[in-house]
Amino acid sequence: MNGNSIGVMIGKQWFLGQEQNWVLDFNILGGHYGISKGELIASSSTRLTPERQRELQEELDNLDVPLVKIEATATETGATAKVSGPWAGLRFGIALGYRF
């Protein structure tokens, strides 16, 4: 899977100590949005019969993941799925750093 996103964070930074080389970052809230794409490969330890391949293909065709495009193929050795779609998230955190 590969993904890229862009976002914005809101926070506060404090310089610590007398020489103020130590820095404390507090990220209060941040959001990001991006896209991802990739390939998932599943392999079977045994060969799949044509009937089992059809059943697996039906299951793959019935996958319903909101906002995600899935192109899946069943073979006698397993299945391959190419996926792409958006992703988003929220983040926050605390970081301690030293500036020089």
PyMOL commands that set and color helices and strands:
alter all, ss='L'
color gray80, all
select helices_A, chain A and resi 50-61
alter helices_A, ss='H'
color red, helices_A
select strands_A, chain A and resi 2-16+22-43+69-75+78-98
alter strands_A, ss='S'
color yellow, strands_A
deselect
rebuild
show_as cartoon
